[in-house]
């Protein structure tokens, strides 16, 4: 079986370095590109993972459509224009977008949405990340907030914390708390590679961790 050739845009960042160091017998990381290197990178790749900066997205999406390559986008802090751009591109190519590649976070979001439907509770989210993280609140916190329909988010930036998220369901006489703690950035790297392997088999469309989680559920049955 031929290995899947995965290109990485933004390999010098924290997640990019983790991706480049992740080991998977089914894939081969062939390099990273930015600026003038994008054309060559997309030409050599079966699928590309973009973990660079939101400002790079227009060029990355343009090249993905030109070369007709599946694109995985794992950056956060995108504005409405970038989100619209991804939706438009997904009509031509398979495009996977998530603010967090953790399967655990995806499962927590699904569980939180289920609890919301069962409880008449006041729901709040508290998130903590490292001091270098630029977006506040995090893309993950916004995704969780969307899942439970709340705008109550408290954000902290402390030390080198990889990522902690807590969802609190407050009732009159009890509380339910869902939490997720990332112990290593490697979970995001592994999730990104799984997303790439999933996406390379898909037709044009817009994909997220929901589809990846659903595939895991089907495999478990």
SERO-4910 file (N, C-alpha, C, O; in steps of 0.05 Angstrom, whole numbers):
BEGIN
 pado doro    nc1    nc2    nc3   cac1   cac2   cac3    cc1    cc2    cc3    oc1    oc2    oc3
  Unk    A     17    -24      0      0      0      0     18     25      0     36     28     17
  Unk    A     12     43    -19     28     68    -20     21     86      3     -2     88     12
  Unk    A     41    100     13     37    118     35     23    144     25     27    152      2
  Unk    A      7    156     43     -5    181     37     15    203     41     27    206     62
  Unk    A     19    220     21     39    242     22     25    267     33      7    277     21
  Unk    A     33    276     57     21    298     70     40    322     72     62    320     82
  Unk    A     31    344     60     46    369     62     36    385     86     12    384     92
  Unk    A     53    401     98     46    417    121     53    446    115     76    453    109
  Unk    A     33    464    118     38    493    116     39    503    145     19    500    160
  Unk    A     61    514    153     64    524    180     79    504    198     73    502    222
  Unk    A     98    490    187    112    469    202    130    480    224    139    465    241
  Unk    A    136    506    223    153    518    243    138    525    269    151    531    289
  Unk    A    112    524    268     96    530    292     95    506    311    105    484    304
  Unk    A     82    509    334     81    487    354     67    463    342     77    441    344
  Unk    A     43    467    330     29    444    320     43    432    295     43    408    291
  Unk    A     54    450    279     68    440    255     92    423    262     96    402    250
  Unk    A    107    430    283    130    414    292    120    387    303    133    367    299
  Unk    A     98    388    317     87    362    327     78    344    305     83    320    306
  Unk    A     65    356    284     57    340    261     81    327    247     80    304    240
  Unk    A    101    343    243    125    333    229    139    311    245    152    294    233
  Unk    A    135    311    271    148    291    288    131    266    293    140    247    305
  Unk    A    105    268    286     87    245    291     94    222    273    100    226    249
  Unk    A     92    198    284     99    174    268     73    159    261     56    154    278
  Unk    A     71    152    236     48    137    226     57    121    202     67    132    183
  Unk    A     54     95    203     64     78    181     50     82    155     60     74    134
  Unk    A     26     95    156     10     98    131     15    124    117      6    129     94
  Unk    A     31    142    130     35    169    118     64    176    116     81    164    129
  Unk    A     69    196    100     96    207     98     94    237     97     81    248     79
  Unk    A    107    251    116    108    280    115    129    289     95    153    281     98
  Unk    A    121    304     75    140    309     54    152    337     55    169    344     39
  Unk    A    143    353     75    155    380     77    135    401     84    111    395     87
  Unk    A    144    425     86    127    447     93    131    470     73    153    474     63
  Unk    A    110    484     67    113    505     48     99    530     57     79    529     71
  Unk    A    108    553     48     95    579     52    105    597     31    127    594     20
  Unk    A     88    617     24     96    636      4    101    622    -23     83    609    -34
  Unk    A    125    626    -34    131    615    -60    133    585    -61    132    573    -82
  Unk    A    135    572    -37    137    543    -36    110    529    -39    110    504    -43
  Unk    A     88    543    -37     62    530    -36     56    514    -62     47    491    -60
  Unk    A     63    525    -85     57    511   -110     71    484   -111     59    464   -118
  Unk    A     96    483   -104    111    459   -104    101    439    -83     98    415    -88
  Unk    A     94    449    -59     84    432    -38     58    419    -46     55    395    -42
  Unk    A     39    434    -57     13    423    -65     17    403    -88      2    383    -90
  Unk    A     36    409   -105     40    391   -128     50    364   -119     44    344   -133
  Unk    A     65    362    -98     77    337    -89     59    322    -69     63    298    -64
  Unk    A     39    335    -58     23    324    -36     -3    311    -45    -15    319    -65
  Unk    A    -11    290    -30    -38    279    -34    -59    295    -19    -82    298    -27
  Unk    A    -51    307      3    -68    323     20    -50    342     36    -27    336     42
  Unk    A    -60    366     42    -44    386     56    -58    395     82    -82    398     83
  Unk    A    -42    398    103    -52    408    128    -41    436    132    -17    441    131
  Unk    A    -59    455    137    -51    483    142    -54    489    172    -76    490    182
  Unk    A    -31    492    185    -30    500    213    -13    525    216      2    527    235
  Unk    A    -16    543    197      1    567    197    -14    590    212    -18    589    236
  Unk    A    -22    611    197    -36    634    208    -61    639    191    -62    634    167
  Unk    A    -82    651    203   -107    657    188   -101    675    164   -115    673    144
  Unk    A    -81    692    166    -75    710    144    -65    696    119    -66    706     97
  Unk    A    -55    671    123    -44    655    101    -66    640     86    -62    630     64
  Unk    A    -90    638     99   -111    621     88   -119    626     59   -121    608     43
  Unk    A   -123    652     51   -131    656     23   -112    644      3   -121    631    -17
  Unk    A    -86    647      7    -67    635    -12    -68    605    -11    -66    592    -32
  Unk    A    -70    594     13    -71    565     16    -95    553      2    -93    533    -12
  Unk    A   -118    565      7   -143    555     -5   -142    558    -36   -151    540    -50
  Unk    A   -132    580    -45   -130    585    -74   -113    563    -87   -120    552   -108
  Unk    A    -90    556    -75    -73    535    -86    -86    508    -84    -83    491   -102
  Unk    A   -100    502    -62   -113    476    -59   -134    473    -81   -136    451    -93
  Unk    A   -149    493    -88   -169    492   -109   -156    489   -136   -165    474   -154
  Unk    A   -134    504   -140   -120    503   -166   -108    475   -171   -110    465   -193
  Unk    A    -97    463   -150    -84    436   -153   -104    414   -147    -97    390   -150
  Unk    A   -129    421   -139   -150    401   -132   -140    382   -111   -142    357   -114
  Unk    A   -129    392    -89   -119    376    -67   -137    380    -42   -146    402    -37
  Unk    A   -143    358    -28   -157    360     -2   -141    378     17   -116    377     18
  Unk    A   -155    394     32   -142    413     51   -154    410     79   -178    411     83
  Unk    A   -136    406     98   -143    406    126   -134    432    139   -111    439    138
  Unk    A   -153    447    151   -147    473    163   -150    470    193   -171    464    204
  Unk    A   -128    475    208   -128    473    236   -121    498    251   -115    497    275
  Unk    A   -121    521    238   -115    546    251   -141    557    264   -163    551    255
  Unk    A   -137    575    284   -160    588    296   -158    618    292   -138    628    281
  Unk    A   -179    632    300   -179    661    297   -188    671    270   -182    693    262
  Unk    A   -203    654    255   -212    662    229   -236    681    231   -254    678    248
  Unk    A   -237    701    213   -260    719    212   -281    707    193   -277    686    181
  Unk    A   -303    721    190   -325    711    174   -317    708    145   -327    690    131
  Unk    A   -299    725    135   -291    724    108   -276    698    102   -280    685     81
  Unk    A   -258    690    121   -244    665    118   -262    641    119   -259    621    104
  Unk    A   -281    642    138   -301    620    140   -317    617    114   -322    595    105
  Unk    A   -324    639    103   -339    639     77   -322    627     55   -331    612     39
  Unk    A   -296    635     55   -277    625     35   -274    595     37   -273    582     16
  Unk    A   -273    584     61   -271    555     64   -296    541     54   -295    520     41
  Unk    A   -319    552     60   -345    540     51   -346    540     21   -354    520      9
  Unk    A   -338    562      8   -338    563    -21   -319    543    -33   -325    529    -53
  Unk    A   -295    540    -21   -275    521    -31   -285    492    -29   -278    476    -46
  Unk    A   -300    487     -8   -310    459     -3   -329    450    -25   -336    426    -26
  Unk    A   -338    468    -42   -355    460    -64   -338    448    -87   -349    435   -105
  Unk    A   -312    453    -85   -294    443   -106   -275    421    -96   -267    403   -112
  Unk    A   -267    422    -71   -248    403    -60   -258    393    -32   -275    406    -20
  Unk    A   -248    370    -23   -254    363      5   -239    382     24   -214    385     21
  Unk    A   -253    394     42   -240    413     61   -249    406     89   -273    405     95
  Unk    A   -230    402    107   -235    395    135   -226    419    152   -203    428    151
  Unk    A   -245    429    169   -238    451    186   -245    445    215   -267    436    221
  Unk    A   -227    450    233   -232    447    262   -213    466    277   -190    469    269
  Unk    A   -223    478    299   -205    493    316   -189    476    336   -171    485    349
  Unk    A   -196    450    337   -183    432    356   -184    403    344   -205    393    339
  Unk    A   -161    391    341   -159    364    329   -163    341    349   -161    318    342
  Unk    A   -168    348    374   -171    327    395   -198    312    392   -219    325    391
  Unk    A   -196    285    390   -220    269    389   -235    272    416   -260    272    417
  Unk    A   -220    275    438   -233    278    464   -250    303    466   -272    303    477
  Unk    A   -240    326    455   -255    350    455   -280    347    438   -302    357    446
  Unk    A   -278    334    416   -302    329    399   -323    312    414   -347    318    412
  Unk    A   -314    293    429   -332    276    445   -345    293    467   -369    289    473
  Unk    A   -329    310    480   -340    327    501   -361    346    490   -382    350    502
  Unk    A   -356    357    466   -376    375    454   -402    360    448   -424    371    452
  Unk    A   -400    336    439   -423    320    433   -439    313    459   -463    315    460
  Unk    A   -424    306    480   -437    300    506   -450    325    518   -471    323    529
  Unk    A   -436    348    514   -447    373    525   -473    380    511   -492    389    524
  Unk    A   -474    377    485   -499    383    470   -521    365    479   -544    373    480
  Unk    A   -515    339    485   -535    321    494   -546    330    522   -570    329    526
  Unk    A   -528    338    540   -537    347    566   -554    372    564   -574    375    578
  Unk    A   -546    390    546   -562    415    542   -591    408    536   -609    422    546
  Unk    A   -595    388    519   -622    381    512   -638    368    534   -663    366    533
  Unk    A   -624    358    555   -637    344    577   -642    362    602   -659    356    619
  Unk    A   -627    385    603   -628    401    628   -636    429    622   -630    441    602
  Unk    A   -650    441    642   -655    470    641   -635    483    660   -641    489    683
  Unk    A   -611    487    649   -588    495    665   -576    521    654   -578    528    631
  Unk    A   -562    535    672   -546    558    664   -519    546    657   -506    533    673
  Unk    A   -509    552    632   -485    539    622   -463    559    618   -467    580    606
  Unk    A   -439    553    629   -416    571    625   -392    554    618   -390    530    624
  Unk    A   -372    568    606   -347    554    597   -323    570    608   -323    594    608
  Unk    A   -304    555    618   -279    567    627   -256    553    612   -254    529    612
  Unk    A   -238    569    600   -216    557    585   -190    570    593   -188    594    599
  Unk    A   -168    553    593   -142    563    599   -122    553    579   -122    529    572
  Unk    A   -105    571    568    -84    564    549    -58    578    557    -58    594    576
  Unk    A    -37    572    543    -11    584    548    -11    613    540    -29    622    525
  Unk    A      8    628    551      8    657    548     14    666    519     10    689    512
  Unk    A     24    648    502     31    655    475      6    654    456      8    663    433
  Unk    A    -16    643    465    -39    639    448    -52    667    442    -58    682    461
  Unk    A    -56    673    417    -64    700    409    -94    704    410   -104    725    418
  Unk    A   -110    683    403   -139    687    402   -151    682    430   -143    663    444
  Unk    A   -170    698    438   -182    697    464   -211    707    462   -215    731    457
  Unk    A   -231    690    467   -229    662    475   -218    644    452   -217    653    429
  Unk    A   -211    621    459   -200    602    440   -221    592    420   -245    594    426
  Unk    A   -212    583    397   -231    571    378   -246    548    390   -269    543    383
  Unk    A   -232    532    407   -245    509    419   -267    518    438   -289    506    438
  Unk    A   -262    539    454   -282    549    472   -306    559    456   -329    554    465
  Unk    A   -302    572    434   -324    582    418   -340    558    406   -364    559    404
  Unk    A   -325    537    398   -339    513    387   -356    500    409   -379    492    403
  Unk    A   -346    498    433   -361    486    455   -385    504    462   -407    494    468
  Unk    A   -381    530    462   -402    549    467   -425    546    447   -448    548    453
  Unk    A   -417    542    422   -437    538    401   -453    513    406   -477    512    401
  Unk    A   -439    492    415   -452    466    420   -473    467    442   -493    453    441
  Unk    A   -469    485    461   -488    487    484   -504    512    484   -521    516    501
  Unk    A   -499    530    465   -515    554    462   -511    574    485   -530    585    496
  Unk    A   -486    579    492   -480    599    513   -460    620    503   -444    614    485
  Unk    A   -461    644    515   -441    664    509   -424    670    534   -409    690    534
  Unk    A   -427    653    554   -413    657    579   -386    642    578   -385    618    583
  Unk    A   -365    656    571   -338    645    568   -318    661    585   -317    686    581
  Unk    A   -304    648    602   -282    661    617   -256    649    606   -252    625    606
  Unk    A   -237    666    599   -211    657    587   -188    665    605   -187    687    616
  Unk    A   -169    647    607   -144    652    622   -120    645    604   -122    626    588
  Unk    A    -99    660    607    -74    654    593    -52    652    614    -44    671    626
  Unk    A    -43    627    619    -25    621    641     -2    603    632     -6    582    621
  Unk    A     23    612    637     46    595    633     47    581    607     44    594    586
  Unk    A     51    554    607     53    538    583     30    517    582     34    496    570
  Unk    A      7    524    593    -15    505    593    -23    499    564    -27    516    547
  Unk    A    -25    473    558    -31    464    531    -60    471    524    -66    482    502
  Unk    A    -78    465    542   -106    471    537   -125    458    556   -126    433    557
  Unk    A   -139    473    573   -159    463    592   -186    476    585   -188    500    581
  Unk    A   -207    459    584   -234    470    579   -254    457    599   -254    433    603
  Unk    A   -270    474    611   -290    464    631   -317    475    623   -320    499    619
  Unk    A   -337    458    621   -365    466    616   -381    460    641   -381    438    651
  Unk    A   -393    481    652   -408    478    677   -438    482    672   -447    502    660
  Unk    A   -454    462    681   -483    463    679   -493    468    708   -492    451    725
  Unk    A   -503    492    712   -512    500    739   -542    499    742   -557    512    727
  Unk    A   -551    482    761   -580    480    767   -585    491    795   -565    499    809
  Unk    A   -609    491    804   -616    503    830   -601    490    853   -591    504    871
  Unk    A   -598    463    853   -587    449    876   -564    430    868   -556    413    884
  Unk    A   -554    432    844   -532    415    836   -518    427    812   -528    445    798
  Unk    A   -494    416    807   -478    424    784   -468    399    770   -462    379    782
  Unk    A   -466    401    744   -453    380    728   -430    394    713   -434    415    701
  Unk    A   -407    381    714   -383    393    702   -370    373    683   -364    351    690
  Unk    A   -367    382    658   -352    367    638   -325    381    634   -325    406    631
  Unk    A   -303    366    634   -278    380    630   -260    363    612   -262    339    610
  Unk    A   -242    377    598   -222    364    582   -195    378    586   -194    403    586
  Unk    A   -174    362    590   -147    373    593   -128    360    574   -125    336    573
  Unk    A   -116    376    557    -96    366    538    -69    364    553    -58    384    563
  Unk    A    -58    340    554    -33    335    568     -9    338    550     14    341    560
  Unk    A    -13    337    524      9    340    505     -2    350    478    -25    344    471
  Unk    A     14    366    464      6    375    438      5    353    418     -6    356    396
  Unk    A     16    330    425     17    308    406    -12    298    399    -16    287    378
  Unk    A    -31    302    418    -58    294    411    -69    309    388    -85    299    372
  Unk    A    -61    334    385    -70    351    363    -57    342    337    -69    341    316
  Unk    A    -31    335    339    -16    325    315    -28    299    305    -33    296    281
  Unk    A    -34    281    323    -45    255    315    -73    259    303    -81    246    284
  Unk    A    -89    277    315   -115    283    305   -114    295    277   -131    289    260
  Unk    A    -94    313    272    -91    325    246    -85    304    225    -95    305    203
  Unk    A    -67    286    232    -60    265    213    -84    246    207    -88    238    184
  Unk    A    -99    240    228   -124    224    224   -143    239    205   -156    227    188
  Unk    A   -146    265    209   -163    281    192   -154    280    163   -170    278    145
  Unk    A   -128    282    159   -117    281    132   -122    254    119   -130    253     96
  Unk    A   -118    232    134   -123    206    123   -152    201    117   -159    188     97
  Unk    A   -170    213    133   -199    212    128   -206    228    104   -222    218     87
  Unk    A   -195    252    101   -204    270     81   -195    261     53   -210    266     34
  Unk    A   -173    248     51   -163    240     25   -181    220     11   -179    215    -13
  Unk    A   -199    207     26   -218    188     15   -246    200      9   -263    186     -1
  Unk    A   -249    226     15   -275    238     13   -279    254    -13   -260    264    -25
  Unk    A   -304    257    -22   -310    275    -44   -310    304    -35   -307    309    -11
  Unk    A   -313    323    -53   -314    351    -46   -336    355    -25   -358    343    -26
  Unk    A   -330    373     -6   -349    378     16   -335    390     39   -311    392     40
  Unk    A   -351    399     59   -341    412     83   -343    392    106   -364    382    113
  Unk    A   -320    386    118   -319    365    139   -308    377    165   -294    397    165
  Unk    A   -314    363    187   -305    372    213   -301    348    231   -303    325    222
  Unk    A   -294    353    256   -290    331    275   -315    314    280   -313    291    288
  Unk    A   -338    325    274   -363    310    277   -363    286    258   -371    264    267
  Unk    A   -354    290    234   -353    267    215   -331    247    223   -335    223    220
  Unk    A   -309    257    233   -287    239    241   -296    222    265   -291    199    267
  Unk    A   -310    235    284   -320    221    307   -341    201    299   -342    179    310
  Unk    A   -358    208    280   -378    189    270   -366    165    257   -376    143    260
  Unk    A   -344    169    242   -330    146    230   -319    128    252   -320    103    249
  Unk    A   -309    139    274   -300    122    296   -323    106    308   -319     83    315
  Unk    A   -346    118    310   -370    105    321   -378     81    303   -385     60    313
  Unk    A   -377     86    277   -384     64    258   -364     41    260   -372     18    258
  Unk    A   -338     47    263   -318     26    265   -321     10    291   -313    -13    292
  Unk    A   -332     23    311   -335     10    337   -359     -9    338   -361    -26    356
  Unk    A   -378     -6    319   -402    -22    320   -398    -48    304   -417    -64    302
***
